[in-house]
Amino acid sequence: MQDILRRMLGQGEALEPPTIEAQVVPTPTLWLLGKTGSGKSSLIRLLTGEAEIGPGFAPCTRTAMAYDFPRERPLLRFLDTRGLGEVGYDPAEDLAAAEEGSHAIVALARLDDPVQGAVTDVVAAVRDRRPRAPILLVHTGADLAPEPAARERARARAQAAFEEAAGGRLAHVVVALPPGAPEAIGIEELHAALAAILPETSLLMMRERAESEEARRFAEHRPLVLWYAGAAAAADTTPIVGAVSVPALQGAMLNALAQRYRVPWTRARIGAFAGALGSGVLLRYAAGYAARQGAKLVPGIGQTLGAAAAATVSFAATYALGRAACFWLDREARGEPANEEVLRRLYAEAFKRARHAPR
């Protein structure tokens, strides 16, 4: 098992790492609409898990503020429209900013505040200018109206007003965001609703929050890993050539990643990584790899279906190996032991996603 990795790394040393420019991906942006005190900061705190929200806001227009999470390399942006309900507020500038950058709108209305005209006016204007803009209505303050019948009457009244402004049905949730409360009410429903209108939000906030720091570092290196995975797939479409070039490409990828994490591969590290990844992963891949290379030598079907199957598996295995290596190298760089269960899960998930990904 360690010999497999050593051979890959040795072959890959001769290959120069490519210059891969990180892809520019728009930051998913949620535009929060609501009167002062409607719970916008509490909602951000709930979704991000950050304790201090106020100091993180930065002006983006004269009447709106932006909150980036995380602040250094944003995965998600909240646009908070300030001043709704104040005399003389003109939402035109905010509407223009939202048209340019936001992906979905979250309108917040407190159940104990029946006066929502300032917010519904903006919702109506948004729908006039952006008919397909996803809008989620969040009824806050469920804890302020504990009596179920009264709470439902207040929700129905606000829901009707917002839907009239929007010109149609609106997805909605009812939540309670009490300051300092150990658990909010309606958080699961909120996550599900956000997932429906903005899938990126669900993925970023629900699946990667626990590993956000490591996940962000991997995102920086993902283009490099994808380049090697694509190169491995291309090399593996021809007989014989793939048997030589794919292990070399994988070794080159591991060497390039080690340089980026500033963690050189040593005999001890190779053994530790191989042990953490597990003998089953590498041995299964090595055995299957030999079979796929042999299948490509069969005239006719082997050179078409066999080559396609080999390319698919090489793409997935290379990507998964890169994902696992990034996690392991990140822990090495910080002097922390890598959780073997997490490492193997990341490999398996990456392999599954990459194997079924269109290319």
C-alpha positions in Angstrom: 0.0 0.0 0.0 2.8 2.4 0.9 4.7 1.3 -2.2 1.7 2.3 -4.4 1.9 5.8 -3.0 5.7 6.0 -3.2 5.6 4.9 -6.8 3.0 7.5 -7.6 4.9 10.3 -5.9 8.1 9.3 -7.5 6.6 9.2 -11.0 4.9 12.5 -10.4 8.0 14.4 -9.4 9.1 14.6 -13.1 5.8 16.4 -14.0 5.6 20.2 -13.6 2.5 21.4 -11.9 0.2 23.5 -14.1 -0.7 27.0 -13.4 -4.4 26.9 -12.4 -6.3 30.1 -12.0 -9.1 29.9 -9.4 -12.5 30.2 -10.9 -14.4 33.3 -10.0 -17.7 32.2 -8.5 -20.4 34.7 -7.6 -21.0 34.7 -3.8 -24.6 33.5 -3.0 -26.4 36.6 -1.7 -29.5 36.7 0.4 -31.3 40.1 0.5 -32.9 40.6 3.9 -36.0 42.8 3.9 -37.6 43.9 7.1 -38.2 46.7 9.5 -35.8 47.5 12.3 -36.2 44.9 15.0 -37.7 42.2 12.7 -34.9 39.8 13.5 -32.5 40.2 10.6 -29.3 40.1 12.7 -30.7 37.3 14.8 -31.4 35.3 11.6 -27.8 35.8 10.4 -26.5 34.8 13.8 -28.6 31.6 13.7 -27.5 30.6 10.2 -23.8 31.4 10.6 -23.2 30.5 14.2 -21.3 33.7 14.8 -21.7 35.6 18.1 -21.0 39.1 16.9 -22.9 40.3 13.9 -23.2 44.1 14.2 -19.5 45.0 13.7 -19.4 42.7 10.6 -21.7 44.8 8.5 -20.1 47.1 5.9 -21.9 49.8 3.9 -22.7 48.8 0.3 -25.1 51.6 -0.6 -26.2 54.7 1.3 -29.1 52.8 3.0 -28.0 49.1 2.9 -25.3 47.1 4.6 -23.6 43.8 3.5 -22.4 41.0 5.9 -20.0 38.5 4.4 -19.6 35.1 5.9 -16.8 34.3 6.5 -15.4 37.8 6.3 -12.0 36.9 4.7 -13.2 34.6 1.9 -17.0 34.9 1.7 -19.1 31.8 1.0 -22.4 33.6 1.7 -23.4 37.3 1.7 -26.3 38.9 3.5 -27.6 42.2 2.1 -29.5 44.1 4.9 -31.7 46.9 3.8 -31.7 49.5 6.5 -34.3 52.1 7.1 -37.5 50.3 6.1 -40.4 52.1 7.7 -38.5 55.3 8.2 -39.9 58.5 6.8 -38.4 59.5 3.4 -36.8 56.1 2.7 -36.4 55.5 -1.1 -35.6 51.9 -1.9 -34.6 52.6 -5.5 -30.8 52.4 -4.9 -31.3 49.1 -2.9 -33.4 47.7 -5.6 -30.7 48.4 -8.2 -28.1 46.8 -5.9 -30.3 43.7 -5.4 -30.9 43.3 -9.1 -27.1 43.2 -9.7 -26.1 40.9 -6.9 -28.7 39.1 -4.8 -29.9 35.6 -5.6 -32.9 35.4 -3.3 -34.9 37.6 -1.0 -35.8 36.9 2.6 -38.6 39.1 3.9 -39.0 39.2 7.7 -42.2 40.3 9.5 -42.8 40.1 13.2 -46.0 38.5 14.1 -46.7 41.1 16.8 -46.3 44.0 14.3 -49.3 44.3 11.9 -47.9 47.4 10.1 -45.8 46.0 7.3 -46.6 48.4 4.5 -43.0 49.6 4.1 -41.8 46.1 3.5 -44.7 45.0 1.3 -44.1 48.1 -0.9 -40.5 47.0 -1.5 -41.7 43.4 -2.2 -44.1 44.7 -4.8 -41.4 46.9 -6.4 -39.0 43.9 -6.5 -41.6 41.7 -8.2 -42.3 44.4 -10.8 -38.6 44.6 -11.7 -37.6 41.0 -11.0 -40.7 38.7 -11.6 -38.7 35.5 -11.1 -36.8 36.5 -8.0 -37.2 33.8 -5.3 -38.8 35.3 -2.1 -39.1 33.6 1.2 -41.4 35.1 3.9 -40.1 34.6 7.4 -42.6 35.3 10.2 -40.5 36.1 13.3 -41.6 36.4 16.9 -43.4 33.1 17.3 -42.4 33.3 21.0 -44.1 36.7 21.3 -47.5 35.2 20.3 -47.6 32.0 22.2 -51.3 31.4 21.8 -51.7 29.2 18.7 -54.9 30.7 17.4 -53.7 34.3 17.8 -50.4 33.4 16.2 -52.1 31.8 13.2 -54.4 34.8 12.7 -51.4 37.1 12.7 -49.5 34.9 10.3 -52.4 34.6 7.9 -52.9 38.4 7.9 -49.3 39.1 7.2 -49.1 36.3 4.6 -52.1 37.7 2.7 -50.6 41.2 2.6 -47.2 40.0 1.3 -48.8 37.7 -1.2 -50.9 40.5 -2.5 -47.8 42.7 -2.9 -45.9 39.8 -4.6 -48.8 38.9 -6.9 -48.9 35.3 -5.9 -48.1 32.6 -3.4 -45.0 32.9 -1.2 -43.1 30.2 0.6 -43.1 31.0 4.3 -41.8 29.7 7.7 -42.6 30.7 11.2 -39.6 31.1 13.6 -38.7 32.4 17.0 -35.3 34.0 17.3 -35.1 35.0 21.0 -31.7 36.4 22.0 -29.6 34.0 24.0 -32.1 31.1 23.6 -30.4 27.7 23.4 -32.5 26.7 20.5 -34.6 28.6 18.0 -38.1 27.6 16.9 -38.5 26.6 13.2 -34.8 26.2 12.4 -35.3 23.0 10.4 -38.1 24.5 8.4 -36.0 27.6 7.7 -33.1 25.4 6.4 -35.5 23.5 4.2 -37.1 26.6 2.8 -33.6 28.2 2.1 -32.6 25.0 0.4 -35.6 25.2 -1.9 -34.9 28.8 -3.0 -31.1 28.8 -2.9 -29.5 25.4 -2.9 -26.0 26.8 -2.5 -27.1 28.3 0.8 -28.2 24.9 2.1 -24.9 23.2 1.1 -22.7 25.9 2.5 -24.5 26.5 5.7 -25.7 23.1 6.6 -23.1 20.7 5.3 -19.8 22.5 5.6 -20.3 24.7 8.7 -18.4 22.2 10.9 -15.5 22.0 8.5 -15.8 25.5 7.1 -12.1 26.5 7.6 -10.8 23.3 6.0 -13.5 23.4 3.3 -12.5 26.9 2.4 -8.9 26.0 2.1 -9.8 23.0 -0.2 -11.9 25.4 -2.3 -8.7 27.3 -3.1 -7.1 24.1 -4.4 -10.1 22.5 -6.0 -9.3 23.9 -9.5 -5.9 22.2 -9.3 -7.4 18.9 -8.2 -10.0 19.1 -11.0 -7.3 19.7 -13.6 -5.4 16.6 -12.6 -8.6 14.6 -12.5 -9.5 15.7 -16.0 -6.0 15.0 -17.2 -6.1 11.5 -15.7 -9.5 10.9 -17.5 -8.1 12.0 -20.8 -5.0 9.9 -20.5 -7.0 6.9 -19.5 -9.0 6.8 -22.8 -6.1 5.1 -24.6 -4.6 1.7 -24.0 -1.1 1.4 -22.3 -0.6 5.2 -22.1 -3.0 5.5 -19.2 -1.3 2.8 -17.3 1.8 4.9 -17.2 0.5 8.5 -17.1 -2.4 8.2 -14.6 -0.3 7.2 -11.6 2.2 9.8 -12.6 -0.5 12.5 -12.7 -1.8 11.4 -9.4 1.7 11.6 -7.9 2.2 15.0 -9.5 -1.0 16.2 -7.9 0.0 14.9 -4.5 3.4 16.7 -4.8 1.8 19.9 -6.0 -0.7 19.8 -3.1 2.1 19.2 -0.6 3.9 22.3 -1.9 0.8 24.4 -1.4 0.2 23.2 2.1 4.0 23.5 2.8 4.1 19.9 4.0 6.8 17.8 2.2 6.1 14.1 1.7 8.5 12.0 3.8 8.6 8.2 4.2 6.8 8.6 7.5 4.1 10.9 6.1 3.5 8.6 3.2 3.0 5.7 5.5 0.7 7.7 7.8 -1.4 8.9 4.9 -1.7 5.5 3.4 -2.6 4.0 6.8 -5.2 6.7 7.5 -6.8 6.3 4.0 -6.9 2.6 4.5 -5.5 -0.4 2.7 -8.8 -1.3 1.2 -9.1 2.0 -0.8 -5.7 1.8 -2.5 -5.6 -2.0 -3.0 -9.1 -2.0 -4.5 -8.2 0.8 -6.8 -4.9 -0.9 -7.8 -6.6 -4.2 -8.6 -9.4 -2.6 -10.5 -7.0 -0.4 -12.3 -5.1 -3.3 -13.8 -8.3 -4.9 -14.9 -9.5 -1.7 -16.6 -6.2 -1.4 -18.5 -6.5 -5.0 -19.7 -10.0 -4.4 -20.8 -9.0 -1.6 -23.0 -6.8 -4.0 -25.0 -9.8 -5.9 -26.2 -10.5 -4.9 -29.8 -13.8 -3.1 -30.5 -15.9 -2.9 -27.3 -12.9 -2.8 -25.0 -11.5 0.2 -26.8 -14.8 2.1 -26.5 -16.8 1.1 -23.4 -13.6 -0.1 -21.7 -11.9 3.2 -22.3 -14.9 5.2 -21.2 -15.2 3.3 -18.0 -11.5 3.6 -17.2 -11.7 7.4 -17.8 -14.6 7.8 -15.5 -13.0 5.8 -12.7 -9.7 7.6 -13.1 -11.3 11.0 -12.9 -13.3 10.0 -9.8 -10.3 8.3 -8.1 -8.0 11.2 -8.8 -10.4 13.8 -7.5 -11.2 11.7 -4.4 -7.5 11.2 -3.7 -6.9 14.9 -4.0 -9.8 15.7 -1.7 -8.6 13.3 0.9 -5.0 14.5 0.6 -6.1 18.1 1.1 -7.9 17.2 4.3 -4.9 15.2 5.6 -2.3 17.8 4.6 -4.3 20.5 6.2 -4.3 18.6 9.5 -0.5 17.9 9.1 0.2 21.6 8.5 -1.6 22.5 11.7 0.0 19.7 13.7 -3.3 18.0 14.4 -4.1 14.3 13.8 -6.4 13.6 10.9 -9.6 11.8 11.9 -9.4 8.6 9.8 -13.2 8.2 9.7 -13.7 11.7 8.3 -10.8 11.2 5.8 -12.4 8.0 4.4 -15.8 9.5 4.3 -14.5 12.5 2.4 -12.8 10.2 -0.1 -15.9 8.1 -0.5 -18.2 11.1 -1.0 -15.8 12.8 -3.4 -15.5 9.6 -5.4 -19.2 9.1 -5.6 -19.9 12.7 -6.7 -17.1 12.8 -9.2 -18.0 9.4 -10.8 -21.5 10.7 -11.5 -20.6 14.2 -12.4 -21.0 15.3 -16.1 -17.8 16.4 -17.7 
